[in-house]
Amino acid sequence: MELNKVTLIGGGVLGSQIGLMCAYVGKEVTFWLRSEASIGRAKPKLERYSELMIQDLLTAKALIGSPMGKFVYPKGLIRDWDSATPESIDALVAQAKENFASKIKFELDLGKALSDADVVIEAMAEDPKAKIAIYSDMKDLIPEKTVLLTNSSTLLPSTFAEYTGRPEKYLALHFANTIWKNNTAEVMGHPGTDPEIYKETVKFADEINMIPLQLHKEQPGYILNSMLVPFLSSAQALLATGVADFETIDKTWELATGAPAGPFKILDIVGLETAYNINQMKPDVNVEGSVTNLIGKLLKEKIDKGETGVNAGVGFYKYK
């Protein structure tokens, strides 16, 4: 099974990066978006991330011969650092520019976007109702051959399998942000996933230069977010209950652990809308005065002002 024609459902932070990474290695990529306005919002993201990828390649070229190079090179863009040369990286830059220009297209018609896809990756917000709606719309349009993947950060594939029309060909493939550097891909099936489809998904992850991380069973939040979400929630609770301001919380974490970024810088990267959606799924979210309720109000206030994170130019911090 060759998974070469990729359709992305959603062009947000991670959807954009996944599509670019697929195009980078030469796969044909179609972004399905709901409207011309959605395409207009997606294109600047693609331009920004493609520029960052090219810049990281050029920076890596300058690190050849440096002992630091092997620690900081973009692992999703250069498969073998030990054999990298300035010439080979120049070739990667040239190929990336060509692929970004020729391998990516946009489609408003869902049927056309799905008609010949080998693999469809759903990368929508963490909204169960929205996911069920799109799966219901897609199930009669997806070819029999197609593998359907979700990049959901916290939701279980078994929650949605019955709505896909192809539960045996449905599973989760979860990416970390800045996937061309943090090139992890958590592979998580549900009890009805065909083991052969699981293997093909692992192979696909490797083909797009990710490190496949195989989960043996379903786990809300997978491996990464099972650790990350409680960490970020704890930081938000400290802010929402008035224990400390966000800059002090970040500084505390960075100084005490040597981490390059504190929780609120990470939240800006993840996107405050994603953080809000995750928070709103907690059972006590509507209990007035509960910590979850306070966090929701805090995030909603910033979202309503357009302060949604790095891509908006402002979240908890301001960005150029």
C-alpha positions, 0 to 999 in steps of 0.5 A: 500500500502506497500512501502518497496522495494526502488530503488534510482536513483543516489548515490550522497550526498543525494541519499546515505543518503536516501538509508541508512535511508531506510535500517536503518529502514529495507527496501530493497534498490537498488541503480541504477548507470550507471557504475562500476566507479559510484558504486566505487564512491558511496560506499565510500559515503555510508561507510562514512555516515553509520559510521557517523550515528553509531557514532552519535548513540554512542554519543547519548548513552553518553548523556542519562541523560544529559539535553542537550541530548534532543536537540542534539540527532539524531532524525532520528535514535532514534524515542523516546528519552525519553524512550532511554536507553544505551541498546536500543541504543546498539540494534539500533547500532547492527541492523543498522550494520546488515541492512547496510550490508544486505539491500543494493545492487547495480544494473547497469541494469535499468530494473532490478533495477526497476522491483519490486520497490514499490517506486523509488526515483530520486536523480539526480543533478538539471539538467532538461534535465538529469531528463527528460532523465532518466524519459523517460528511466524509464517510460516503465520499472517501474511496475504499482504499483510503486510510483515515487518520486523526491528529486529535490531541486528547480524544480517543479514536474509539469515540469516533470510529463508528462515525467514519464508515471505516473503523478498521482503517481509522486510527490516530497519528499525533504530531508535536508542534514544529514537526520538522524539528520535533519529529515525533508521530504517536501512532494509536489505534482503537480496538477495531483498527486493522493491524495491517493498517496500523503498520502502514501508518507507522510506515507512512510516519517514517516516510514523512521523516517522523519517528513513529512512537507506537502505543499499545493501547488507547490513552487519552492524551497519548504519551506526550499530552498525558504529561504535557496537559497536566503541566499546562493545566497546573500553570493555568491554575496558578494564574487563574487563582491569582497565585502569580503572574504568567511571567513569574510562573514561566521564569520559575519553570525556566530557572529551576529546570533549565527548560528553554520555555515556560508553560505560557510560552508553550501555550502560545505555541500550542494556541489558546483556542486548543487549550480552551477546547481541552479545558472545556471538556472537563466535567466541572467547567460550568461550576462557578468558581471552580479552577476549571471554570476560572481557567476557561474564563481567562482563556476565553477573554484572551481569545475574544480579543484575538490574542490566540498565540504565536500565529496571531502575533500575541497571546500571553506574549507579543510576537513580531 
